[in-house]
Amino acid sequence: MAEQVADYVLGRLSTWGVQRVYGYPGDGINGMLGAFDRAAGRPEFIQTRHEEMAAFMACGHAKFTGEVGVCTATSGPGAIHLLNGLYDAKLDHQPVVAVVGQQKRIAQGTHFQQEVALEQLFADVSEFCQVCMDPGQVRHVIDRAFKTALTTRGVATVVLPEDIQEADAEPSPPKEHGAVFSSVGWSRPRVLPNREELHKAAGVLNEGSKVALLVGQGAADAEGEVLEAADLLGAGIAKALLGRDVVPDELPYVTGPIGLLGSKASDEMINECDTLLMIGSSFPYGEWLPDEGSCRGVEIDIDGRMIGLRYPMEAHLVGDSKETLRELIPLLECKEDRSWREKIEKDVDSWNTVLRKRASQTFEGRINPQAVVHEVSPMLPDGALLTADSGSATNWWARHLKLRKGMHATLSGTLATMGPGVPYAIAARFAYPDRPVIAFVGDGAFQMNGMNEMLTVKRYADRLASPAPLVFCVFNNQDLNQVTWEQRAMGGDPKYPGSQDIPDFPYARYAELAGLRGIRCDDPDEVTSAWQEALAGGRPTVLEFVVDSEIAPIPPHVTKDQATKTLKAGVQDPQRTGIAARGFRQKLTEMYENLPGRKSD
């Protein structure tokens, strides 16, 4: 039997280094499914419960490995389902290739069943989108998809009609006019700014007396250079959420996250600095950056389209973060006055004390959600891979989880979609079967799609089980809590139970029905022991904490408008009594810590 196009496609994916493809079957990719069977795991087809989860897993694979993640789906509805996960990859600049089916060529244009205009559908999400209309076209389309995904750090989509999948392969098309002969291979370029701009940047930074660094995921490979620059400049380092693992939180001058989910130490440093150095970040929230004109700015970004777009910069260094910092560092002068650094370290220590005290507070015997993260932070195994979903739990993940060197953490940053926490974790475990993997997920996101993926974990339980723990930590508060707080603080409206309440569900028992380990904790005194049991490893585990929904994710600073709207909402809020008591005590810890002459204990 001659090799089919589908077989050739999988062979080409394997040559590009792809070991697994995440997807869900459908007759629009029947040819591909037969080829996966014949490929005998090279690459392997990983069956998810939904195509959106397949795209999330491909994105998660790219985030944790730096490799191209690959997903596949059938024509029509299957292809449509991929979009949210692919947009997650697009907006967070991750290389992902999607291979999708389409109706036979002869049927196209006839309003055929499951015929969708896929080139139009994927036009916005894709940096490259191409329908293969001839077997001789497949080789260069696959190659260009990978080269584009890697070069643009984005999504590339390949559409394969059913009859093309099953046609005889043409690995080498006839040598005639129009034929193209492509190759597998790509290398990362060295991208450097010009010397004049480097000297301008060094001048700005050397003249500053209060320098602050803000780093994002674009600085992921530049930890040593970031730390050296910060040390020379006597600067502190704040981190966008996608840059959480650029530098470890153990360092006393790392102020932690910035923004609504950020730390007080980051907020104070950014507001008081006279010079801002942004490295590999497109952090979008101007209200959390210095007031325009209050400080000077230097930015490093590999994408010239984004340079100087978040804050007015004097020096625009278009280049790779690591390579650019290597060129910049010899031009920097070591600052002898370390008073600014000392203040930052004091603020970090004070903030950590506030976090500890807030996490220790309990109300009416309920588990404080902050304690769930705070208590596990020092218990995390070395080399842990950590994911978070979108919701109020993300606040606690951002603030209370302290990353050590060698740990990696990610979430849906720019799209901030619900749903990726669980599939990211599954993809991380497939890529690194011997490393600890922990996902932090709210019950809203878990009900939305995370629970279904426990069946994926069940299907591959023998592969995903390990002495290293695989834990899905679920915050059970029966409330779509982040939106509830946004309604109060941004809309001035009380909680609307009709939209915000969600059904209680026994998540740990559900895990046991799926053959996994389930642990349920509703006692504040047993949080640590529940984590100890879950981190023992062996079987994949759903760890359910029944937590207090009335503890506010208080931002580092509260605007007058937010305070006014929250008070207005509180008058009629069904949880007003609990909110008031908790909010007062939570805020009091910060006020007490900041009293003049107060020493951290």
N, C-alpha and C positions, 0 to 999 in steps of 0.2 A: 504494500500500500504506500503510495506516494505521501510524502510529508505534507500536511495541510498548513494553511496560513496560520491557524490557531497554534499548531505545534511550533511553528517558526517564531511566532510572537513570544511564546513562553521561553523558548531557547534564547531569544534575544534579551528578554528580561533577565534571565539567569546570567548571561554574559555581562550585563550591566551590574551584576552583584545582588540582584533581588533574590531573597530567600523565601519570602512569603508574600502572598497577595490576599488582602482582606476583601470579602465580598459576600454576596448572597445570590443564589442561582435564579435563573429564569430562562425561558426558551429563547430569548434574544441573544443569549450567550451560550447556547447549547454546544456550539463548536468549541468554544473555549473550555467548557466543562469537560468534554471528552478529552481535550488536550491535557488538562490538568491531571486527569486519570492516567493518561499515558506518560506524563512527565514524572510520575512516581515521587512527587515531593520536591522537584527541582524546576521551578519553585513550588512551594506548597500553597494550596488553597485553604484559607482559614475562614470557616463559615461563621459569620456574625448573625445576630438576630434581625438586623435591619441594615439597609444600605447606608443610612446616615452614620451608624456606628462603624461601618467599614471605613468611611472617609475619615472619621475621628481617629480611628486606629492608625490609618496611614499617616495622618498628621502627627499623632503622638509618636509614632516610630521615627519620623523625621526629627521631631524635637529632641528626643532622647539620644539618637544615634548620629545625627548629622547626615544620614543617608537619605536617598529618595524613598518615600513611602508610596506604596502602590495599592490601589483599590479597584474593584471591578463591579459592574452592575449590568443588569439586563436593560433592554430598550424601554422607552416610555417611563412608566412609574418608577422603575428601579433607578434609572438615570436621574430622575427628578429628586429622588430621596437622597442622593449623594450631596446635593448642593450645600446644605448647611455646613457639613464637615469640610467641604472644599473651600467654602468661604472662610472658615476658621483658619485653614492653611494659608489662603491668600492674604488675609489681613495680618497674620502673624509671621509672614514671610518664610514659609516652610516649603521645601521642594516635594511636591506630590504629583504623581502621574495617575490619572484615571483612565481605565480602559473600559469603554461602554459599548453595548450592543446596539444594533439598529435593524429595522426591517430590511428585507432583501431589496436590492437595488431596483428590481423590476416593479416593486410595489410603491416605491417612494413617489410622493406627489399625488397619491390617490386617496388621501384621508384614510389610510389603512389602520387597522387596529394597532394600538401602541406606537403609531408613527408620530414622533414629536420632532420638531425642528431643532435638533440637538446642537448644531453649530450656533444658532441664536441663543439657545438656552444656556450654553456654557461660555458664551462670548465674553461676558463681564468677569466671570470668575477665573478664566483661563488666560495665561500669557501666550498659550499656543493651543489651538483647537483645530483638528483636521479629521475629515472623514476619509477613510481609505476606500477608494473606488476601483483599485486594481491591485492584484497581488504583488506586482512589481514595485508598488508604492510603499508597501508596509515597512520595509527595512529602513528607509530614510525617515519615515514618519515616526517610528519608534525611537530612532536615534535622536532626532531633533526634539522630540518630547522630553527626553532625559536631559539633553544639553540645555534646553530652555528652562526646565524646572531648576536645574542646578545654577545656571547663570543668573536668572532673575529671582531665585529663591521664591518660586511661586508654583502655580498649578499649570499642568499641561494635560490636555484631554485628547485621547485617541478614540475615534468612533469606528467600529468595525461592523458593517452590515453582515447579516447572517450568512449570505452566500459567499462573501469574501472569506469569512472564518473557515468555511469548509472547502474552499477552492485549493487547488494544488499550489504549494508555496513556490515563490520565485526568489530564492535567496540572492541570486545575482541576475538582475534584469538584463535583457538583450542590450548590447552596446549599440545604441542608436540615438538619434537626436531626441532629447527630452529625458533620457534615462539618467538616473543619479546613483552614485555609488558612495555610500556613507560608511563611517567607521564608528565603532564603540570607543569612547574615551573622552575625558574632560579633565582639566586641571584648574585648580583655583588660581586666579591671577594675583599678582601683587599690585595693589591699588594705593598710590601715594599722592598726597597733595603736592603742589609746587613749593619750592624752597621759600619763596617770598612769603607765602601764606603761613608757612611753619614759623618763620621768624616773627611775623606779625602776632601769631598766637602766643609765642613764647614771651613777647614783650608785654602783652596784656596780662598773662598769668604771673609773670615776674613782678609786675607793678602792683598786683593785688595783695592785700594784707589779710583778707578773709575769703579764702577760696573754698568753694563747695563743688564736689563732683556729683553728677547724676549719671548713673550707668544703666544701660538696658541690655537686652539680649545680644545686641550687636557687639558687645564687649566680652562675649562668652569665652573666647579663646585668648583673652588678654589679661588674665588675672594678675600675673606678675608685673606687667607693665602698668596696670591701673594702680596697684599698690605702691610701686616705685614712684609714680607721678604724685600720688597723694602724699607720700612721705616727704618728697622734696618740697611740695607746696604747703605742707602743714595743713592739709585739707581733711575734711570728713567726706564720707561716701554715702550718699543716699541711692536707693535702688528702685527702679520701676519694677512692677511685679514680674514681668518677663525676664528681668535681669536679677532675680533673687539669688541665683546660684553663681553669679559672676565672682563675688568675693564672699568669704565666710562671715557669718554674723558674730563669730567669736572675737573679732578684732574690736577694740574699745572705741575706735573712731568710725565704725560702720554704723550709721544711724538707722538703717533698716528701710522699710518701704516708704514711699512718698504718696501723697494724695489722700483721697477720702478714706482709704483703707490703711493709711500710713501711720507713721509714728510722730509723736510730738517732737522728738529730737530732730527728725528730718525737717519738719515744718519750721522749727526755730532756725535751723542752719540755713535753709533756703531763704527765709525772710530776712536774715541778718547778714548774709554774705555780700561782699562787694564785687565778687567775680565768680561766674558760673561756668564750669566746664562740663558740657554734656557729651557723653561718649556712647554711641550706638543705641540711642533711645529716641523714640518718637512720642514720648509721653505727652498726651494731648491736652491736659487740663491746665489752662493758663492761670486759673485762680490759685493753683498750688505752686506756681513759679514766682520769681521775684516780680515786683511791680516794674512795668516798663520804665527804663531810665534809671532805676535804682542801683543797677549793677552792670558790669561789663560781661560780655559773653564770648566763649569760644566753643565751637561744636565740631565733633568728629562724627561723620556718617558716610557710609559707603555709597549711599544713594543721593546724588546731587539734587534730585527732585525734592528732597525733604530737608536739605540743609538750611538752617536759619528759619524754619517754618513755625517753630513753637515759641521761640523767644528771639528778639532782635540780637544778632550776633555781630561782633566786630571781626572775628576771624572764622572763616568757613573752610574747614579741613575735610575735603572730599576724599575719603580713603578708608582702607581697612583699619579697624581700631588698633589691632596689635602692631601692624607695620607702621602706622602713623605715629603711635606713641613711641615706638623705638626711635623714630627720627626726631621726635619732639623732645624726648627726655634729656638728651645731651645739651639742649638749649635752655633748660630750666635751671634756675638758681635755687639752691637750698635756702629756705627761709629760716633765719636764726630765731626769730621771735615765734615761740610756740604757744602763745597765750590763746590764740584762736582754736588750735587743736585741743588744748587743755579744756577749754570751755565746752567744746563738742563732746569730749569724753565724759565730762561731768553731766551734760544733758542726757547722754545715752544711759549712763548709770541711773540717773533719776527716773528716766522713762521705764527702764527695766524694773525698777522698784514699784512704779505705778502698775505695770502689767501684773507683777506678782501679786500685789494686794488686790487688784480687781479680780484676778482669777481665783483668789482664795475666798471671796465672798459667796455665801449661799443664801437663798431666800426660800422660806417655806419648805425646806427639805428637798428642793429641786437641784438638779445638776446644773452648774454654771457652764455654759458652752465654752467659755474661755478656758476653764480648767481642763476640758477634754484635750485641748491642744497644748496648753501650758505644761501639764503634767507629763505628757508623752515626749516633749521636746528633748529633755536630757536622756531619755531612754532610747531614742532612735538609733538603730544599728548603723555602724559605719557604712558608707556607700549607698545609703538609702535613696531610692527614687520616689519622689513625692508628687502627687497630683492634687489639684483642687478643682471643684466645680464652681459654678457661679451661684452666689446666694450669700446669706448672712454668715454662713460658716467660713466663707472666704476671708472675711474680716479677721477672724481668729487665726486662720491659717497664715495670713499675711503678717500679723503682729506678734503672735506668740510662738511661732515655730522658728527656732534658731538653727540655721543651717551651718553645719561644720564642713570643713574642706573635704571634697570628694563626694558630697551629696549633690543631687540634681533635683530641681523642682520646676514644675511648669503648670500652666492653666491656660484657658482661652483668654488671651489678653485684650486684643483689640475688638474682636467680635463680642466677647463676654457672653457667649451663649450658654444656656443650660445644656447639660448632657455629656460633656467630654471627659469628666473626671474618671469615670469607670473605664471607658474604652482606652483612654490614655494609659491607664494602669495596666490593662491587659496587654496592650502593645509593648509596654515597657518590660513586662515579664517575659513575653515571647522573645524579645531582643536580648534580655539579660536574665536568663533563668536562674542564676545563682545569686542575684542581688535582691535585697529587701525592697518591696514595693508597697506603698501605702497611699490610698486615695481617701480624701476628705470630701464628703458629699452630703448635701442637705437632703431631707426627705422629699422635697419637691422634685429635685433633679433625679433622685433615685426612683421615685414613682414614674417620672416621665419616661425614662428609658434604662436607667441603671439596673433595675430589677430584672429586666429581660436579659441583660448581658450576663447575669448570674448563670443562665442556662448555657451561655457560651463557655463560661468558666467550668461548668459541670461537664460539658462535652470534652473539654481538653484538660480535665482535672489531673490526669496522670502526667501531663506535660507541665502544668502550672504549679503543681505541688512541689515543695522543696523545703529543706531545712530553713531556708531564708523565708521570712514571712511574706505573705500576700494578703493584705488587709484592706477591706472596704469599710471605712468608718462612716457610719450614717448618723447624722444629727436629727433625731426625731423630736420635732416640736409642733407638728400638725399645723404649720403656718408657713406660707410663702413669705418668709420673714423679712428678706431684704426689701421687697416691694412694699411690704406693710410699713416699714420704717421710712421708706422713700415717700409713701403717701402722706405720712405725718410731717416730715421735715421739709418736703419740697412742694406738696400740694396743700398742706394745712388741713388735711382731711383725717378723720378718725379711721381706724381700721375698719374695713368693710368685710365682714365675715363671709359674705356671699362669694367673694372672689378669692379671699386670702386663706380661709380655713381649708385644710385638706384632710382626708380621712386618716385616722390612726391605722397602723398596720403592723403586724408582728414580723419585722424584717429579719430578725435572728431566726425565728421559726421557719420563715420562708427559705432561708439559706439551708437549714437542716433538711427541708423537703427536697432541696436540690442536691443533697449529698455533701454539702459544704459544712464547715463549722459555723455555728451561730452563737454569738455571745450577746446577751442583753444586760444593760446596766442602767438602773434608775436610782442608785444610791450615791450621793456625793462622796461618801467614804470609800467607795469601791472602784473609783475611776482608775486609780493606779493599778490595782490588781487585775481589772478587766483588760487593761493594756498589756500587762505582763503575760496574761494567758494568750491574748491574740498574737503577740510578738514571738511566742514560742515556736511558731512556724509549723511545718508539717502539711496541714491542709489549708487551702484558701479559706478565708474567714470574713464573715460579715459581723462587724462589731457595732452594735446599736446602742447609742446613748440617748436616753429620754431626757431632753434638756429644756431649760427655762427659755420661753420665747419672749419674755418681757425685758430682757437685758439689751439695752440699746448699743448698737455699734457706733459709739461716740467718735466723731471725726477729730483729728488733731486740733482743729479750731472750728468753732461754731459761729456762723455769721448771724447778724442781727435778724435777717430775714428768716433763716432756718429756725432760730429760737422762737421768733414770733409765731411762725406757722406751727411748730411743734406744740407750743402752749395752746394755740387755738384748737388744734386737733385733740389735745388732751382733755378738753372740757367735756367732750361727748364720747371719748374713746371707751369701748367696753373694757379695756384693760388699764384704765387711767390710774387706779390705785396702785397696782403693782409697778407700773412704769415709773410713777413718781418716786416711790420708795427706792427702787433700784437705781434710777438715774441719779438721784441725790447722792446716794452712797458711792456710786461709781465715780461721779465727778468730784466728790469730796476727797477721794484718795489723791487725785491730781492736784487739787488746790492745797491740800496739806503738804504734799511733797515739795511744792513750790514756795512755801512760806519763807520769808527772809531768814537766813541763818539756820534753816532746817538741814540736818545731815541725813543722808540716806541710811536706812538701817537694813 
